[in-house]
Amino acid sequence: MKDLRKDFNYENAPLQMSEGHQQLFETKLKKESKAVSSSETLQKIAAVLIVALVSSILWLQTPPDQIQQNETSNLISLGDFSPEFQKIESFYQASINYELATLETGDYDDLVNSYVLEVEKIDGEYKRLQNELAQQGFDETLIEAMIENLQLRLELLQNLKLKLTELKTLNHDSESIYQL
């Protein structure tokens, strides 16, 4: 290959722009920025309208008795009874949130969705336990059930991560066998 840098003499002939080049460039830049800003505002307005439309549809489809139930339910956390319970609940909630945030689904969306649906069901049971605790007050069996609920959700998510790792390893191993 030939090095073309030697064929051009950059040091002797300084590069100069034609007259008015910079002004022409600035006017084109201003025109493009105005066009972009108007399209961005239209996109923002459309996004706000879509969000408003979807939320109003969801609000209208919610039965009134469910709205009333949501307003009247006072959820009590374990921390309302003691700082130790607060630490336990915070630990499990943080661990669950971490596991959810670090999930890598890969090609196994169906498996992940089934696990997430199960975790959501268990979370619904946890909210029911919170409502029951709010009505009955301090009850050791309810508190134990809430802690076990948190543990179960965390274990499910950890099992999901293990399964995904195993499936990815099996998939990688089978690909390496075919490549040989």
Helices and strands as residue ranges (DSSP letters): G 4-7, H 21-61, H 64-72, G 78-80, H 83-101, H 109-136, H 140-179
